[in-house]
Amino acid sequence: MVGVGIIGVGFVGRIHFNSWLKLPERAQLVALCDTEPDRRAGKIDNVVGNLEIKATSQPTGQSFKSYADYRELLAAPEVNVVDICLPTYLHAEVAIAALQAGKHVLCEKPMALNLEQCDRMLEAAVKAKGRFMIAQCVRFWPEYRYLKEIVDDQRFGPLKSLHLRRQAFLPLYTMANWLMDESIAGGMVMDLHVHDTDYVRHLLGQPDSVHAVGIDTPGRGVDHIYSFWQYPSNIPVLVEGYWDMPPGHGFNMGFSALFEQAGVTWDCATGKPLTVFLPNGSSETPEMPSNDGYSNEIAYFLDCIEQGRPPQVSTPQQSRDAVAIALAESESVRTGKTVKINWRD
Ligand SMILES: NC(=O)c1ccc[n+]([C@@H]2O[C@H](COP(=O)([O-])OP(=O)(O)OC[C@H]3O[C@@H](n4cnc5c(N)ncnc54)[C@H](O)[C@@H]3O)[C@@H](O)[C@H]2O)c1
């Protein structure tokens, strides 16, 4: 049994809170930290975001301590696992301090705002005794896991083209609206689109280069992107992301993947299951596990801690790569040029 402390109990902190509660035999929430008194006291039923939070926080029967200062939470010996759900500009500082305090650290994506911060985190992780993982929930999402499976095992033949999409309205819910300030949030590409950036890197490896077009909003960053990833195989890969639709649009994530012997589509906003369209005109809807990516990533991180092994499904180095590619995609939008990705797996 590990003791868990969440630092930052806003939108995603509330989702993590609910996910940890699903593992009562293995983990106990022992500490919450937030600068907001209600949030650190666990009064979070009214905390919202750009996704519906399905599981509401219930009285837990577990008692946790509340902290306003993260350093005090890090000093608590009953906290073994620190779950960082803070605004992006605080990830590096707090993750490094938590690793140095000897804790296991799960930190929300994106890893950090820039590569210098990512590199300092990687350095701290190498010296640390605790496990470290960036919470790349899409790698753990059932539909995206299924897509990775069928790309890898080629049960429908080789992949011929891929289009991923993440489409939303402007997220104005964050504390003091930090998310709308590119200098501390990194803009839509770093915050929303980076999910797919990380996933495509996971699915197909590093591209040779990226070429992107989009809408750049002064102060807020790139709000809208169509990003073309170039691979030696010449498979067309389009990664689309935006958060500038009017509020009624809601949130969607999904993909269309064409294989030699099937087409596979999914869009969460439609409420329809992932569908595999076959050459003879029939279609299949493979059953997906019911747990979402957040619960799966947390359970996986806990497996790694319990089994004393470093996370492999998502490594900190790969999360650093996602930040590097996202920065290249933004650069391409701003310069109109193709940006080379100068490293290989
Ligand atoms: N994986 C996902 O699907 C997903 C979804 C949303 C957000 N995120 C990521 O999670 C992080 C948090 O985003 P959010 O939407 O939950 O933001 P949020 O503003 O809703 O929550 C952040 C919380 O941190 C608290 N906080 C701020 N500074 C603090 C400090 N110094 N000490 C303690 N608490 C402090 C705020 O009071 C707030 O409650 C971001 O990095 C974001 O990119 C991930």
Ligand as a Chemical Component Dictionary entry (heavy atoms), coordinates in Angstrom:
data_LIG
# 
_chem_comp.id                   LIG 
_chem_comp.type                 NON-POLYMER 
_chem_comp.pdbx_formal_charge   0 
_chem_comp.three_letter_code    LIG 
# 
loop_
_chem_comp_atom.comp_id 
_chem_comp_atom.atom_id 
_chem_comp_atom.alt_atom_id 
_chem_comp_atom.type_symbol 
_chem_comp_atom.charge 
_chem_comp_atom.model_Cartn_x 
_chem_comp_atom.model_Cartn_y 
_chem_comp_atom.model_Cartn_z 
_chem_comp_atom.pdbx_ordinal 
LIG N1  N1  N 0  -4.224 14.585 -19.282 1  
LIG C1  C1  C 0  -5.219 15.394 -19.569 2  
LIG O1  O1  O 0  -6.162 15.017 -20.244 3  
LIG C2  C2  C 0  -5.204 16.790 -19.038 4  
LIG C3  C3  C 0  -6.390 17.543 -18.998 5  
LIG C4  C4  C 0  -6.339 18.822 -18.471 6  
LIG C5  C5  C 0  -5.142 19.356 -18.018 7  
LIG N2  N2  N 1  -3.995 18.617 -18.089 8  
LIG C6  C6  C 0  -2.711 19.156 -17.616 9  
LIG O2  O2  O 0  -2.781 19.208 -16.193 10 
LIG C7  C7  C 0  -2.157 20.367 -15.680 11 
LIG C8  C8  C 0  -3.179 21.138 -14.828 12 
LIG O3  O3  O 0  -4.240 21.585 -15.657 13 
LIG P1  P1  P 0  -5.718 21.838 -15.082 14 
LIG O4  O4  O 0  -6.581 21.935 -16.276 15 
LIG O5  O5  O -1 -6.057 20.830 -14.048 16 
LIG O6  O6  O 0  -5.545 23.282 -14.412 17 
LIG P2  P2  P 0  -6.413 23.923 -13.208 18 
LIG O7  O7  O 0  -6.131 25.379 -13.213 19 
LIG O8  O8  O 0  -7.829 23.448 -13.304 20 
LIG O9  O9  O 0  -5.774 23.241 -11.916 21 
LIG C9  C9  C 0  -4.513 23.599 -11.406 22 
LIG C10 C10 C 0  -4.606 23.629 -9.887  23 
LIG O10 O10 O 0  -3.313 23.928 -9.351  24 
LIG C11 C11 C 0  -3.463 24.835 -8.274  25 
LIG N3  N3  N 0  -2.202 25.579 -8.096  26 
LIG C12 C12 C 0  -1.677 26.546 -8.887  27 
LIG N4  N4  N 0  -0.479 26.937 -8.414  28 
LIG C13 C13 C 0  -0.237 26.200 -7.305  29 
LIG C14 C14 C 0  0.843  26.115 -6.389  30 
LIG N5  N5  N 0  1.929  26.886 -6.512  31 
LIG N6  N6  N 0  0.754  25.232 -5.356  32 
LIG C15 C15 C 0  -0.340 24.430 -5.212  33 
LIG N7  N7  N 0  -1.396 24.473 -6.050  34 
LIG C16 C16 C 0  -1.341 25.335 -7.088  35 
LIG C17 C17 C 0  -4.619 25.725 -8.687  36 
LIG O11 O11 O 0  -5.223 26.376 -7.577  37 
LIG C18 C18 C 0  -5.548 24.715 -9.361  38 
LIG O12 O12 O 0  -6.458 24.137 -8.432  39 
LIG C19 C19 C 0  -1.641 21.126 -16.905 40 
LIG O13 O13 O 0  -0.288 20.822 -17.106 41 
LIG C20 C20 C 0  -2.471 20.580 -18.055 42 
LIG O14 O14 O 0  -1.788 20.606 -19.290 43 
LIG C21 C21 C 0  -4.016 17.343 -18.572 44 
# 
loop_
_chem_comp_bond.comp_id 
_chem_comp_bond.atom_id_1 
_chem_comp_bond.atom_id_2 
_chem_comp_bond.value_order 
_chem_comp_bond.pdbx_ordinal 
LIG N1  C1  SING 1  
LIG C1  O1  DOUB 2  
LIG C1  C2  SING 3  
LIG C2  C3  SING 4  
LIG C2  C21 DOUB 5  
LIG C3  C4  DOUB 6  
LIG C4  C5  SING 7  
LIG C5  N2  DOUB 8  
LIG N2  C6  SING 9  
LIG N2  C21 SING 10 
LIG C6  O2  SING 11 
LIG C6  C20 SING 12 
LIG O2  C7  SING 13 
LIG C7  C8  SING 14 
LIG C7  C19 SING 15 
LIG C8  O3  SING 16 
LIG O3  P1  SING 17 
LIG P1  O4  DOUB 18 
LIG P1  O5  SING 19 
LIG P1  O6  SING 20 
LIG O6  P2  SING 21 
LIG P2  O7  DOUB 22 
LIG P2  O8  SING 23 
LIG P2  O9  SING 24 
LIG O9  C9  SING 25 
LIG C9  C10 SING 26 
LIG C10 O10 SING 27 
LIG C10 C18 SING 28 
LIG O10 C11 SING 29 
LIG C11 N3  SING 30 
LIG C11 C17 SING 31 
LIG N3  C12 SING 32 
LIG N3  C16 SING 33 
LIG C12 N4  DOUB 34 
LIG N4  C13 SING 35 
LIG C13 C14 SING 36 
LIG C13 C16 DOUB 37 
LIG C14 N5  SING 38 
LIG C14 N6  DOUB 39 
LIG N6  C15 SING 40 
LIG C15 N7  DOUB 41 
LIG N7  C16 SING 42 
LIG C17 O11 SING 43 
LIG C17 C18 SING 44 
LIG C18 O12 SING 45 
LIG C19 O13 SING 46 
LIG C19 C20 SING 47 
LIG C20 O14 SING 48 
# 
